[in-house]
Amino acid sequence: MSPVRIIIIGILLYIGYRLIVGGSKKKNDPAPKMKEPDNIAQNDTLEEDPVCKKLVPRLRAVQFEHNGKTHYFCSEKCCNTYRKNQGEE
């Protein structure tokens, strides 16, 4: 047998071995579990920032009450801009 033929047969045997042994190992591993979402994220709603128009999670937003209505902002900067435009500061 030529050396090239021996190398090719060896490679094919190795690939066959890896397919048989590698496949059986993967079947024994449990599937990765996905992390449960936080309850906060499930109960949170998105509010639109009136200044920059970004959507902000209500529980993480900067809040400002004006004329009996609560406004939600992505940052203090947007809140201050809104207050200046409304004549609050």
N, C-alpha and C positions, 0 to 999 in steps of 0.2 A: 504494500500500500504506500502511496506517496504521502509525504508529510502534510501536504495541503488537505488531502482527503481525511487524514486523522484529525487535523485541527477542526475541520468542518463538522465531523461526526461528534467531536468533543463539545463543540459549541451547541449543537443541536441537543445533545444529551443534557447539557447544563440548562438550557432553556426549558426543556421538558421537565426537568427536576424542579426548577423554580416555579413553573406553572402549577405543578401538582402540590408541592409543599407550601408555596406562597398562598395559594387559593384556600387551602384548609386552615391556615392560620387566621386569615381574615374572617372566616365564618365564625370563629370562636370569640372574636372581639365583639363586645356589645356596641351598639350604635351610640354615637356621642349624644348626650342629652343636651337639649337646648335650654338656655336659661329662661326661667319664667319672667315675664315682663313685670315691672313694678306696678303696684296698684295705683300709685300716683299718676303714672303715665296713662293708665287706662281711664282714670277719672278726670284727667286734665283736658281742657279745651284750648283751642288756639284762638287768640284774639289778634286783630290787626292793629299795629301801631299807627295812629293817625298822622304821624309826622313822616316816617320813612316807609310806611306801608308793608313792613315785614310782619310775618306771622310769628307770634310769641306765645309760648305756653303760659296760661293764665297764672299758674302757681309760681312761676319763676319771673314774672313780669314786674316792672316798676309800676305801682298803681298811683293814680291821682284822681281825686273826686272833684268834679266841677259841675255846678248847677244840678246836683243830685244824681249825676251819672258818673260811674267809675270808668276811667280810661286806662288802658294798659299800654305800656311802652317797653321797648327792647332795652333801653338804657336810661340813665339819669340825664344824659345829654338830650335825648329826644323829649323827655319829660320837661326839662327846663325850656327847650325850644317851644314846646306847646304852651307852657305857662306864659312865656314872654309874648307869644302871639295872641293869647287871650287877655293880656294885661294883668296877670296875676302877680308878677314880681316887681 
